[in-house]
Amino acid sequence: MLRSALALTLCLFGTAHLGAVTVAPLTFEQLVSNSAAVVLARVVEVRGEFVPGGRGIESIVTVDVLKGLKGGAVETLQFTVPGGRAGRYLNLIPGAPTFTAGDIAVIFLTSRGPRLPVTTGLTQGVYRVQTGGAGMMVTPPVVETGKVSRGDLRRKPETLAAFEARVRALAGR
């Protein structure tokens, strides 16, 4: 009996501070149209800060914009992502992108009024860029709603020029 009461108490009060994030999968067209800005950028700094009220951590990411694909042109940009490290605390948020200085990516951003923008659709709005012998290649994020299969053509890297053309064509509509 005591065990049942303890379990019920934990169920009722133990989840009071838990939260959940649900993000619906976006098509590429929705990703472009829902984003206020799309930039090719290099990460300069990632700084974790406590959310006002101390109920979590968010990371402020500073990037040097290498090329604007949609929206106004700026040289440096800041945006936030949920989670990160602040002092000795680490807050991991499933589905949130992570960045380190030196990363190169095409980043889709949604504005939030007077606050800093956020990545559109969390990880869905971050296309990592690899540099190598074939030039700059853009790799789509892993956003799966069903079975993950090896060699999926939706995950095939494409050249930066081809990717940029797709974004600009959709942004120009």
C-alpha positions in Angstrom: 0.0 0.0 0.0 2.8 2.4 0.9 4.5 1.6 -2.4 1.4 2.4 -4.4 0.9 5.7 -2.5 4.5 6.7 -3.2 4.3 5.8 -6.9 1.1 7.8 -7.2 2.7 10.8 -5.5 5.7 10.6 -7.8 3.5 10.4 -10.8 1.4 13.4 -9.8 4.2 15.7 -8.5 7.3 14.3 -10.1 6.2 15.5 -13.6 5.1 19.0 -12.6 8.3 20.5 -14.1 8.6 18.3 -17.2 7.9 19.8 -20.6 7.7 18.5 -24.1 8.5 19.9 -27.5 6.7 18.6 -30.5 7.8 19.8 -34.0 5.8 18.8 -37.1 8.0 17.7 -40.0 8.2 20.5 -42.6 8.6 20.1 -46.4 11.4 22.0 -48.0 8.9 24.4 -49.4 7.4 25.1 -46.0 10.9 25.5 -44.5 11.8 28.2 -47.0 8.5 30.0 -46.8 8.3 29.9 -43.0 11.8 31.3 -42.6 12.4 35.1 -42.4 16.0 34.5 -43.4 18.2 31.8 -44.8 22.0 32.2 -44.5 25.2 30.3 -45.3 27.2 31.0 -42.1 30.2 30.0 -40.1 29.7 29.7 -36.3 32.0 32.1 -34.3 30.7 31.6 -30.8 28.2 29.5 -28.8 27.3 30.9 -25.4 24.8 29.2 -23.0 22.6 31.3 -20.7 20.0 30.6 -18.2 16.5 31.3 -19.4 14.9 34.1 -17.3 13.3 32.5 -14.3 16.1 29.8 -14.2 13.8 27.2 -15.9 16.4 26.1 -18.5 19.3 27.0 -20.7 19.4 28.4 -24.2 22.4 28.9 -26.4 23.1 32.1 -28.2 24.9 31.4 -31.4 26.9 34.1 -33.2 27.7 33.5 -36.8 29.6 35.3 -39.6 27.3 35.3 -42.6 29.1 34.1 -45.7 26.1 34.5 -48.0 22.5 35.5 -47.6 20.0 33.3 -49.5 16.8 34.9 -48.2 16.2 38.1 -46.2 18.3 41.1 -45.5 22.1 41.0 -45.8 24.1 41.3 -42.6 27.7 40.4 -41.7 27.1 39.0 -38.3 24.0 37.4 -36.9 22.9 35.9 -33.5 20.1 33.4 -32.9 19.1 31.1 -30.1 18.6 27.4 -29.8 17.1 25.6 -26.8 19.5 23.8 -24.5 23.3 24.2 -24.0 25.9 24.6 -21.3 25.8 27.4 -18.7 28.5 27.1 -16.0 28.5 23.6 -14.7 25.1 22.8 -16.0 24.2 21.1 -19.3 20.7 21.0 -20.7 20.1 18.7 -23.7 16.9 19.1 -25.7 16.0 16.3 -28.1 15.5 17.7 -31.6 17.4 20.9 -30.9 20.5 21.6 -33.1 23.9 21.9 -31.5 26.7 24.1 -32.7 30.5 24.5 -32.1 32.8 27.3 -33.3 33.9 26.7 -36.9 30.8 24.8 -38.0 29.6 25.9 -41.5 25.9 25.5 -42.2 22.9 26.8 -44.2 20.6 28.1 -41.4 16.9 28.8 -41.8 15.7 31.4 -39.2 12.3 32.4 -37.9 11.9 35.8 -36.2 10.2 36.1 -32.8 9.4 39.8 -32.5 11.9 41.7 -30.3 13.7 38.4 -29.2 16.6 36.8 -31.2 15.5 34.6 -34.0 15.4 30.8 -33.7 16.1 28.0 -36.2 13.0 27.1 -38.1 11.7 23.7 -37.0 14.7 23.2 -34.6 17.1 20.8 -36.3 15.1 20.8 -39.6 16.4 24.4 -40.2 20.1 23.4 -40.1 21.8 22.0 -43.3 25.4 21.2 -42.5 28.0 22.1 -45.1 31.1 20.0 -45.8 34.1 21.3 -47.7 36.3 19.0 -49.7 37.5 18.0 -53.1 34.0 18.4 -54.6 33.6 21.9 -53.2 31.0 22.8 -50.7 28.3 20.1 -50.2 25.1 20.7 -48.3 23.7 17.7 -46.3 20.1 17.7 -45.2 19.3 17.1 -41.6 18.0 13.7 -40.5 14.2 14.3 -40.0 12.5 11.0 -40.3 8.8 10.2 -39.7 9.1 6.6 -40.7 11.6 3.9 -41.3 15.2 5.1 -41.8 16.8 3.4 -44.8 20.4 3.4 -45.8 21.1 5.3 -49.1 17.9 7.4 -48.9 18.1 9.8 -51.8 16.5 12.5 -49.6 19.7 12.5 -47.5 22.0 12.8 -50.5 24.4 15.8 -50.3 24.1 18.4 -53.1 26.4 21.2 -54.2 26.0 24.5 -52.6 25.1 26.1 -56.0 22.3 23.7 -56.6 21.0 24.1 -53.0 21.2 27.9 -53.3 19.2 27.8 -56.6 16.4 25.7 -55.0 16.2 28.1 -52.0 16.2 31.2 -54.2 13.5 29.7 -56.5 11.2 29.0 -53.6 11.9 32.3 -51.9 11.2 34.3 -55.1 7.6 33.0 -55.3 
